[in-house]
Amino acid sequence: MIYTITLNPALDYVMNTETINTSDINRTISEEIYYGGKGINVSTVLSRLGYESTSLGFIAGFTGSELESMMKADGLLTDFTRIENGRTRINVKVKCGVEIDINANGPDIPSEKLDELINKLNSLNSGDYLVLAGSVPNSVPSDIYANILKLLSGKDVKIIVDSTGEQLLKTLEYKPFLVKPNHHELGELFDKELIGTDEIIEYAKRLRSMGPKNVIVSRGGDGSIFVDENDKVYVMAPVPGKLVNSVGCGDSMVAGFIAGLCEKDGDYEYALKLATACGSATAFSMGLASRQDVIEILERI
């Protein structure tokens, strides 16, 4: 089974306008509401590829109920932990030629509710996948991801960590199955600006030597680099196309990689190709990757 954790999910309220005028009322051309959060994005793309996963995390208030209802209507499995106080956050994204993102904080997570979520992880079994993705709310200990890896360290659960900075570094001693920084985040881990493929490969190998079994470094329009558990390096060229949307590309790559391994166990080259196809399909469309777009791009790689 595949599980994803989104500690601070959101409803994304996207408003499209022609311009923004700070001295008068602005009116939209159109607006949409999506459920969001990095782990939820992974679950969404997995579902579109035909793979079931269960979304874990916290929801609160009427916004949390709406988020869960929307996910279930799309056939996604959820097992959220409900918080009595506060509301699941609403993030506002204004598109007016450029993107303006305003992200809310979300509800405080009581310690007993965090324990309730952690206890759910005891049901995971050998061979399961668990995706830990996104930022950690201020009310949750910053080492929560590391604590989850420590809890599951003897269970042979394949844990993917898509986080940054200290949150990522604290997990490395517990040997996550996969970590996925982008090239800027990789450089920040070593306090160095990385220039060129060779330098990115060098530091991806350094990161892998610190604990994780596998490392993907996403490079946006420059493709990606993958270092596997045997230090074999795969360099994936970028897929030609017009960038439409930058939100969820990394999450789509994680979903594609997991789906690739579910389809062809141990075939990292295929998993990387499918990850690239999923990330590109999201980048070239208004929302998260569709199955048809992924298939079409995969045939071009």
C-alpha positions in Angstrom: 0.0 0.0 0.0 1.1 3.6 -0.6 0.5 6.3 2.0 1.1 10.0 1.9 1.3 12.5 4.8 0.3 16.1 4.4 0.6 17.8 7.8 -0.9 21.1 6.6 -3.2 20.6 3.6 -5.1 23.4 2.0 -7.9 24.5 -0.3 -6.3 26.5 -3.1 -8.5 29.3 -4.2 -7.2 30.3 -7.7 -8.4 33.7 -9.1 -7.6 34.7 -12.6 -7.6 38.4 -13.4 -6.4 40.6 -16.3 -4.5 43.0 -14.0 -4.2 44.0 -10.4 -5.1 47.6 -9.4 -4.2 48.5 -5.9 -6.3 51.6 -5.9 -9.6 50.1 -6.9 -11.7 46.9 -6.7 -10.4 44.0 -8.8 -12.7 41.6 -10.4 -11.9 38.1 -11.6 -12.3 36.6 -15.0 -12.7 33.1 -13.5 -11.9 31.3 -10.3 -11.4 27.7 -9.2 -11.0 25.8 -5.9 -8.7 22.8 -5.7 -7.6 20.6 -2.8 -3.9 20.8 -2.2 -0.8 20.0 -0.3 2.3 18.1 -1.4 1.4 14.7 -0.2 -2.2 15.1 -1.5 -0.7 16.1 -4.9 1.3 12.8 -4.9 -1.9 10.8 -4.1 -3.8 12.6 -6.8 -1.3 11.8 -9.6 -0.9 8.2 -8.4 -4.7 7.9 -8.6 -4.6 9.2 -12.2 -2.0 6.6 -13.0 -4.1 3.8 -11.6 -2.5 3.4 -8.2 -4.4 3.6 -4.9 -2.9 5.5 -1.9 -4.2 6.7 1.4 -3.8 10.3 2.4 -3.0 11.0 6.0 -2.6 14.3 7.8 -4.8 16.8 9.7 -8.1 18.6 8.7 -10.2 21.0 10.7 -13.4 23.0 10.4 -15.7 23.3 7.4 -12.8 23.8 5.1 -11.3 20.5 6.1 -14.7 18.8 5.6 -14.9 20.3 2.1 -11.3 19.2 1.3 -12.0 15.6 2.3 -15.4 15.6 0.5 -13.8 16.8 -2.7 -11.0 14.2 -2.5 -13.5 11.4 -1.9 -15.6 12.6 -4.9 -12.5 12.1 -7.0 -12.0 8.5 -5.7 -9.1 9.2 -3.4 -8.8 7.3 -0.1 -8.4 9.4 3.1 -7.7 8.7 6.7 -7.3 12.2 8.1 -7.0 13.1 11.8 -9.6 15.7 12.7 -8.7 18.8 14.8 -11.5 20.2 16.9 -10.4 23.8 16.7 -9.5 26.1 13.8 -9.9 25.5 10.1 -7.9 23.9 7.3 -6.3 26.7 5.6 -7.3 28.4 2.3 -4.4 29.5 0.1 -5.1 32.3 -2.3 -3.4 32.3 -5.7 -3.9 35.3 -8.0 -2.9 34.9 -11.7 -2.7 38.1 -13.6 0.2 37.5 -16.0 2.3 36.7 -13.0 1.4 34.5 -10.0 0.8 36.0 -6.5 0.6 33.3 -3.8 -0.7 34.0 -0.3 -0.5 31.0 1.9 -2.3 30.8 5.3 -0.8 29.2 8.5 -3.4 26.5 9.2 -4.7 25.2 12.5 -2.5 24.4 15.6 -2.0 20.7 16.0 -2.4 19.5 19.7 0.2 17.0 20.8 -2.5 14.3 21.4 -3.6 14.6 17.8 -0.1 14.3 16.6 0.2 11.1 18.6 -3.0 9.9 17.0 -1.5 10.3 13.6 1.7 8.6 14.6 -0.2 5.6 16.0 -1.8 5.1 12.6 1.6 4.4 11.1 2.0 1.3 13.2 -0.2 -0.5 10.7 2.3 0.0 7.9 4.0 -3.2 6.6 7.1 -4.3 4.9 7.1 -3.1 1.2 4.6 -0.2 1.8 5.5 3.2 0.6 5.2 6.3 2.7 5.6 9.8 1.3 6.5 12.7 3.8 6.1 15.9 1.8 5.9 19.6 2.5 6.5 22.0 5.3 5.9 21.3 8.9 3.4 23.5 10.8 4.8 25.7 13.6 2.8 23.8 16.2 4.5 20.4 15.2 8.1 19.5 16.3 10.5 20.3 13.5 12.0 16.8 13.7 8.6 15.1 13.1 9.8 13.5 9.8 12.9 12.1 11.5 10.8 10.7 14.3 8.5 9.0 11.8 11.5 7.4 10.1 12.9 6.3 13.5 9.6 4.8 14.4 9.4 2.8 11.2 13.1 2.0 10.9 12.7 -1.8 11.5 9.7 -2.3 9.2 11.3 -2.1 5.7 8.8 0.7 4.7 10.0 2.6 1.6 10.0 6.2 2.9 10.3 9.1 0.5 11.2 12.5 2.0 10.4 15.6 -0.1 11.5 18.4 2.3 14.3 20.9 2.7 17.0 22.2 5.0 17.2 21.0 8.6 14.0 18.9 8.3 15.6 16.9 5.5 19.0 16.6 7.1 17.5 15.3 10.4 16.0 12.3 8.5 19.2 11.2 6.7 20.6 9.0 9.5 17.5 6.8 9.3 18.2 6.1 5.6 15.1 7.1 3.8 14.4 5.2 0.5 14.4 8.4 -1.5 15.0 12.1 -1.1 14.1 14.7 -3.8 15.7 18.1 -3.5 15.9 20.4 -6.4 19.3 21.7 -7.4 18.9 25.0 -5.4 17.9 23.0 -2.3 20.8 20.6 -2.8 23.2 23.5 -2.9 21.7 25.1 0.2 22.3 21.9 2.1 26.1 22.3 1.5 26.1 26.1 1.5 27.2 26.2 -2.1 25.8 27.4 -5.4 25.9 24.5 -7.7 26.8 25.2 -11.4 26.7 22.5 -14.1 25.8 18.9 -14.3 29.1 17.5 -12.9 28.9 19.6 -9.8 25.3 18.6 -9.2 26.3 14.9 -9.6 29.2 15.4 -7.1 26.9 16.8 -4.4 24.1 14.4 -5.1 26.6 11.6 -4.4 27.7 13.4 -1.2 24.1 13.7 -0.1 23.5 10.0 -0.8 26.6 9.1 1.2 24.9 10.7 4.2 22.2 8.1 4.5 19.4 8.0 1.8 19.4 5.1 -0.5 18.5 7.1 -3.6 18.6 10.8 -4.5 16.7 12.6 -7.3 17.7 16.2 -8.0 15.1 18.0 -10.1 16.5 20.8 -12.2 13.3 22.4 -13.7 13.8 23.1 -17.4 17.2 21.3 -17.3 15.9 17.9 -16.5 17.0 15.8 -13.5 19.8 13.7 -12.1 19.3 10.5 -10.2 21.9 8.7 -8.0 20.8 5.2 -7.0 21.8 3.0 -4.0 24.9 1.7 -5.9 26.0 5.3 -6.8 25.0 4.7 -10.4 24.2 8.0 -12.0 21.3 8.7 -14.4 21.0 12.0 -16.2 17.6 12.8 -17.7 17.4 15.4 -20.4 14.5 18.0 -20.2 11.3 17.3 -22.1 10.6 20.1 -24.7 7.4 22.0 -24.0 5.9 25.3 -22.8 5.9 25.9 -19.1 2.3 26.7 -18.0 2.3 25.7 -14.3 5.1 25.3 -11.8 2.9 24.1 -8.9 3.0 20.3 -8.2 5.8 19.4 -10.6 8.0 17.9 -7.9 5.1 16.1 -6.3 4.2 14.7 -9.7 7.8 13.4 -10.1 7.5 11.6 -6.8 4.2 10.0 -7.8 5.7 8.9 -11.2 8.7 7.4 -9.5 6.7 5.3 -7.1 4.3 4.2 -9.9 7.3 3.2 -12.0 8.7 1.0 -9.3 5.2 -0.5 -8.7 5.0 -1.3 -12.4 8.6 -2.5 -12.8 10.1 -3.4 -9.4 13.7 -2.3 -9.2 13.9 -0.7 -12.6 15.2 2.7 -11.6 15.7 3.9 -15.2 12.0 3.3 -16.0 10.9 4.9 -12.7 13.0 8.0 -13.6 11.4 8.2 -17.0 7.9 8.0 -15.6 8.8 10.5 -13.0 10.0 12.9 -15.7 6.9 12.3 -17.8 4.7 13.1 -14.8 6.6 16.2 -13.8 6.6 17.5 -17.4 2.9 16.8 -17.8 2.1 18.9 -14.8 4.4 21.7 -16.0 2.8 21.8 -19.4 -0.9 21.9 -18.1 -3.0 24.1 -15.9 -3.3 21.4 -13.2 -1.7 18.2 -12.1 -0.7 15.7 -14.7 -3.4 13.6 -16.5 -2.8 10.0 -17.4 -3.1 10.7 -21.1 -0.6 13.5 -21.0 1.8 11.3 -19.1 1.5 8.5 -21.6 2.1 10.9 -24.6 5.2 12.5 -23.0 6.6 9.1 -21.9 6.6 8.0 -25.5 8.8 11.0 -26.4 11.4 10.3 -23.7 
